[in-house]
Each structure stands twice: as structure tokens, then as C-alpha cells.
Amino acid sequence: MSETSAGAVGGASGGGWRRATGVAGVAIGVLATGAAAGVAIERMTVGRGMRRKARLALDSTGPYGTLRGTPGKAYADDGTELYYEVDDIDPDPATPARRRRLFGRRTPAPVTVVFCHGYCLSQDSWHFQRAALRGVVRTVHWDQRSHGRSARGAAQVERGEPVTIDQLGHDLKAVLDAAAPEGPIVLVGHSMGGMTVMALADQYPELVRERVVAVALVGTSSGRLGEVNFGLPVAGVNAVRRVLPGVLKALGQRAELVEKGRRATADLFAGIIKRYSFATRDVDPAVARFAERMIEGTPIDVVAEYYPAFGEHDKTEALAHFAGLPVLVLAGVQDLVTPSEHSEAIADLLPDAELVLVPDAGHLVMLEHPEVVTDRLADLLTRAGAVPAGATVGGYGSSSTAQPG
């Protein structure tokens, strides 16, 4: 195992509902203490109207999440429509400067890089990496069921079945069958997306053996997520763990009312989202707002449907299917959602993997420090034999200035 730091690499009853919302207030209060303090200070100096105008300005001028590819649809085994987009290799024979900087002058091998996003996000969370690889290698970006442009999970809506990580593995297989039915594959997963990749390996080991040439697991875990404390004191996290599943279920049954509440408390939740997404204080406000929009865009009933799956997730044994492959394991040291210790545990089971720990990064490391993630992905593709020579991406990975890519 090689280890690198960022410095080195750059419907309930009325009574039940009232009880649930009361408990929700306690749980959210525990989670939001630090964020709320910052919001309170801000409210003393900045009016609500001005904050709303600032959000609208960021929404209209921020370039993040604007990249689009050739659209496609895959269908899960329960009939759920899964949306994906493909960015093909640039057919222009004249090698652009970006391609030379990233991979050298030779044409890359015909590999498809498949990006899997995390909980409450969408395919757009890979904006910077997509911009850097655009036209250089063939990439597939897809939205998990009930996220982004994909349809609500049919099994959840029609039969009330819970979401499972295993189901997400089957969903990924459906996307591969539709978008990349042949040829070598590189699988890239962030958080829940990494768990999806592990579930695919667990269920389809022959596919991994025959077609997968490299894997990148970013800010993810192979199990034991029930032990995560989210940066809270022991008493607080125990209280949250005890009540949160029931609270989310109750909130999910009153989704319309809750969504109104989320809009009314947008400032508070923006602070919470920032705390649990980033570690860097001076992250570009447009990037922070972009992350906020993705998370806000996930309906509360979807949040509730997914949450129990993480406590049940255990794909430690599936990691063995990646042995012998070039593997990148990358995490932010200050990740409060999926602590970097979980990435270290994965790397311990894959001794040949490259472990990259980014000191000043939180859960959304690919948005907070995109230059590190993109650089290590480029190197992974080189080690997989998909490209002849890797090089650090220059101007295609800064979160401090707005770049359309």
C-alpha cells in the first residue's frame, strides 16, 4: 500500500407526527449547533433579502453542473428508469493542449470511465473531473435511482420496498449494459457510489475479472458506518442514532410539509451542508452553493428511503475482487460523514492500492480539492494502461475561481 498526502500530490397520526417533529427538532439541533451559530451571526449583519439575492446570483452565474453529454436511459430490474450521459473521445485529430497536458500526445486506449455519485448528490458532483477528462477518454456519468434525472425507484414507490446497496449494484450493472456493453472499464465511486461499485463486484465478480481494469474509491466505506459519530460528542451521536431512522421515516410521510420547512430554514441548512461537505473555510461560494443545490434537490422521502441502507452496508469481502487491479483509495482527513479511517481500512485490505489522504478536505473532496482528485485519477488511468503518460492537470481543477471547464 502506498500512501500519499495532498501536499505531495498537489402517514403518521397527528400525535405521532407531533412527537416525531419534536424529536426531529432535538436531533437537528444537535447536528446544527456549530452551523447555526455561524448563521445567527450572519443574520445580524446580512438581511434575508440580500442572502436570497446572493443565492440567486450564484445560481445564475456559477458554471458548475452545466456540462452535458449524449443522454441515454437504462432500466433497472424493477423497471426504474436510470438516466446517464456519455462523453465520447474527441474525434478531432489535432491533439488539444489539455489532452497533451493530461496524458501526452498519443491517443488513449478505448476505455470507459464510469462515475458513480454519492447520497443526495447527482452525476454533476463530478463536474471538475468531467471537465478535465472531457474529450480525452470516454466517460459515463449516471444518476442513482431517485436522484438527479433518474426516476423514482419503482420498487420503493409501488411496493414500499427499502433501498439496498445491493440494489444499487444491480442498477450499475444495468447502466453498464446500456452505456458500456463491451471493452475495458474503470469504475469511480464517491461515498455511496463507492459502495455501489463494491456491490457490483460482490454480485458480478466475473465482470470485474474480465472487464474492469482499475477502480477509484473516493470518501467511501466498506462497512461499519453505524460507528460514525459525525464529529459529535458521544451523548449527542447516540441520541441522533437512536431517533434519526424514525424521524426520517415520519418526515418522509409528510414530504410536502417538510419541503416547505426546508425552504423556510434555507440559511440554517446551508450552514449544516457546508459543515458536513467541506473542511476549507475559503471554498468558493459558488461551489458551496452548487453542493447545497444538489443536496436540497433530494426530496426528504428519498433521504428517508436510503438512510437505513447505510447501517446495513457491509461489502468488506467484496474488496477481494479488486486485488491485483490498480486501485486508488482517496479521502479527506476531515471528512465527518465517511471518516478517512474507513478508507484506510479499505487500503489495508488492498495492499497494492494507492492511498491518498487530503489533510484539509471534507466529504466532497472532489469539489473542494478537484486538482488532487483529477491528478490521481489521471495517474490511475496511466497505471491501468489506458493512457501512455500521466501529468498533473493544470487549469482544470480549481475550486477557488469559477471556471466553466
N, C-alpha and C positions, 0 to 999 in steps of 0.2 A: 504494500500500500504506500503510495507516495502522497505526501501532504503538502499543500501549498497555501499560503495566506494571500489575501488580496494585495498586500504590499508587494509581494513577489510577482504577482501576475497582473498587476495594474489594478258539531255544535254542542257546547257545554251548557249546563243550566246557568241561570242568572247568578246564583250564589257561587257556583263553581267558577264561573268566569271572573267574578269579583275577587275570589280567592287567588285565582291564577294571576290576574293582573297585579294584585298586591304583592305576591311573591316575585313576579317579574320585576316590579319596581325595586325590590331589595337586591335581586341578582344583578340587574343592570347597574344599580347604584354601586355595588361592589366593583364591578368591572370598570365603571366610568369615572371613578374618583379623580384620578390624575387628569384625564381629559377634560372633565367638567370644570376643574379649577382653571385650566387654561381658557376655556370658553367663557367662563364668568369674567375673567379679566378682560378678554376681548370685547365682551358686551358693554363694559364700562367705557370703552373708547371708540367702538365702531357700531353704528346703528344697524338694525336688522335690514333696512332697505339697502344700505351700502354693501352689506355682506351678500345679499341676494344679487345685486348688480355685479359684484365681483365674481360670483359663481357663474353667472350668465356670460360674462366676458371671457372667463376661462373656457367655458363650454364652446363658445363660438370661435375662439382663436387657437385653442390647443389642437395640435395635429395628431395627437395620439389616438390610436384606434381607427384611423381613417384609411389604412391600407386594405385593399380588397383584391381578391383573386378570382379565378374561374370557379363559380359556385357549383356545388353538387349535393346530392342527397343520398344518404344510406338509410337502411331500415333495420332497426334492432329486432331481436327475436320476438318481442311482444308487439311489434308494429310501430314503435316510436320512430318518428322521422328525425334523423340526425343530420344537421347541416355542416358542410365542410367547404373549404375553399382550397384550391390548388394554385401555387405559384410555380410556373414552369421555368426551366432554364432559358436564359436569354438567347434567342436564336441568332442575334447579331454576331457575325463572325469577328467583328472588331472587338477585342477584349477591352471592356471598360476599366478605368483606373481602379474602381472599387474592387473588381474581381482580382486584378493584379495584386492589390494590397492584401486582400484576404487570403488568396490561395495560389498566387503565382500565375504564370501565363498559360499553362496547359488546361485543357478542358476537363472538368471534373468527371468522375465515373458516374454512371447512371444510378444514383442512389436517391431514395426518397426519405426526407427527414420529416417525421410526423410529430407534431407538437400537441401535447395534452395539457389542458389548463386545470387550475385548481378550483376549489369550492367557492361559490359565489362570484366567480370571475367569468371570463369568456376567452375565446381564441385571441381576442385583441390584447390580452395581457402580455403576449409575446411581441408587442409592437417593435421594440428596438431590434430584437434578434431577426424578426421578419424583414425589417428594413435592410439589415446588413447582408442577409443571405439572398435577398430578392434578385432573381435572375442568375444567381451563381449556382445554386443547387435546387433540385425540385423539392418543394416543401408542401406539406398538407397541414392545414390548421382547421380544427373542428371544435364544435361546441358540445359539451356534455349534455345529456338529456336534461330538459327543464332549465337549461342555461342558454344565454345568448340567443342565437337564432334557431336553435333546435326546438322541437316541440316538447310539450309537457310529457313526462313519462306515461305511456299508456297504461302500464300495469299499476301505476300509482293513482291515476285519475279514475280508471274504470273499475279496478278491483281493490283499491286501497292497499296494495302491497308496499312494503317498505323498500326503499332503495338499498341496494347492497353494493359493496365494492366488486363482488363477483359479477354483478350485472354490468357494471361499467367496463369490466374486462371484455365481456361479450359484445358490448357496444363498440369498443375499439376494434374488435375483430371485424364487425360489420363495416366500419369505416375503411379499414384496410382492404377488405374485399372489393369495395366500391372504388376507392381512390388510388390504391396501390396494389392491384391484384398480383403483380409479379415484380421481380427484381429485389435488390438489397434494400433493407430498411434500417434507419436509425430512429430509435424511439426516445423522445424527450418528454419528460413529465415533471410538472411542478406540483408539489403538495398532493392533493387528491389525484392529480394527473399522474404523479409517480406511482401512487397506489394502483391506479388503473393499469399502468404498464406491468406492475408486479402481478396483478390478477390475470392479465393476458398470458404472461409466462406460465402461471400456475395452471391455466386451463388449456393452453395450446403450446406445450413445450416443443413440439415438432416444428412449429412456425418459427420460434426463436432459434432453434438449431439450424434450420435450413435457410432463413432469410434475414434475420437480424444481425447486423454487423457491428453495432455499437449502441450503447444506452447512456442516457444522461438523466440522473435523478436529482432534482433541484428542490431543496427545502421540503423534504418528504420524510416518510416513516414507514417501516415495515410492520409496525405494531406497537402495542403498549401506549396508545395515545391517551388512555384513561388516567395515566400518571402525570400528564402535563398540567402545570399549575398556572399557566398564563401570566406569570410574573406576579401572582397574588400571594398574600400570606396564607398559611395552611388553613386557618379557620375560614377565611374567605373563599378559597377554592373549594373546600369541602362543601360549603353551603351552596355554591354555584353548581357543583356536580350533582348534588342531591336533588335540586329543584329544576335545573335547566331543561332536561328532557320533557318533563310535564308542562313546564311553562311554554316551551316552544310548540308543543302539541296544541295547547289551548289557544295560543296566539294564532297558530295556523288555521284554526277553525273560525277565527274572526279576522281573516286576512284583510278584508276591505277596511275595517275599522283601524287595524294596526297600521296599514299603509298610510292612512291619513295621519296617524300619530307620528310615523316616521318623518313625514314631510314637515310636520309642525315642530319637530325637535331635530331638524336637519343639522343645526350647528353642533349640538351635543354629539350626535352620531358621527359627524365629520371628525371630531376630535378623537373619538374611540377608534374609528377606522385608521386614522393616521398613526395612532399609538401602536396598533397591532399590525400595521403594514410596513412601517419604516422605522429605522433607527437614526438616520441622519436628520439633523434639525433643519438644514437648509435645502431639503429636497425641493425641487422645482414645484411651485404651487400648481402648475398645470398638470404635472404628473400626479400629485396628490389628489387633485380634483378628478382626474381620469380614473384613478383607482376607486375613489368614492362613488363615481357614477356606475361603475361596473357592479360594485357591491350593493349599492342602492337599487340597482336594476333587478336584483334577485328577489322574487316575491317571498314574503315571510313563510308561506306554506311550503315553498321549496326548501327554504332554510331548515324548516322543521322536518321535512321528509328525509333529508340527508343526514342530519346530525347523529342519529343513533348508529349509523353505519361505521362511524369512525371508532367508536368504542369496541366494535366487534372485529375491526380490521386486524388481521394477522397474516402476513404473507412472507414471514421470515424464511420459511423453507423454499419459497419460490425463487429467492435470490440465487440459489444454486444454479438455476438455468442460465444465469448471466456469467458464470465462471468461464474464464478463458476469452471473454469478449473485452474490447476496450470499453471501460465504464468510467464515467465522470460522476462523482458524488459531490454536490456543491450546496453550501448552506450559509446563511447569515448567522454569525455568532450571537447576535442579539435578537434572534427570532423567538418571539413569545408564543407563537402558535404551534410551530413544529420545531422544538429546540434542536440546535445543532448536534446535540448528543445523539439524536436519532440518526442523523446522517453518519456520524462516527461509527455507530453500531452497524450500519449497513456496510460501511467501508471495512470494518473488522471482518465481516463475513466474505468480503471480496478483496482479498489481499492485493490483487493487481490493479485495483481501481485507483484512480487519481482522486484524492480527497482535497477539496478546496474550501477553506473556511474564510469567510469575508468578515473581518472584525467589526466594521461599522455598518452592518446591514441587518435589516429585519426580514419579515416573511416574504415580502415582494422584492426580493433581491434582484430579479431580472429587470425590474423597473427602477430600482434605487441605484444599482451599480451595473447597468447594462453592459458597460465596456468589459467588465470582468467575465460576465456570463458568456457574452458573444465570443470573446477571445478564447475561452476554454472550450466552447463548442467547436470553434474553427480547428483547434488543436485536436479535439476528439475525432473530427472528420478526417483529419490527416492521419491519425493513428489507425483509423479503421480502413485506410487505404482508399478512401473515397476521393481524396484530393492529393496532389503531389507535394505541396508545401504550405504550411500554415504560417500566418503572420498576424500580429495584433491589428484589430480593426481600429482605424484612426478616428474619423469624424462621424462614425455611425453608432455611437453608444453613449452619449452624454445625457444625463437627466437634469443638468443644470441650465441648459438653454433649449429652447424649442426648436426641434429640427424635424421636418416632415419626413425625412428618410427617402 
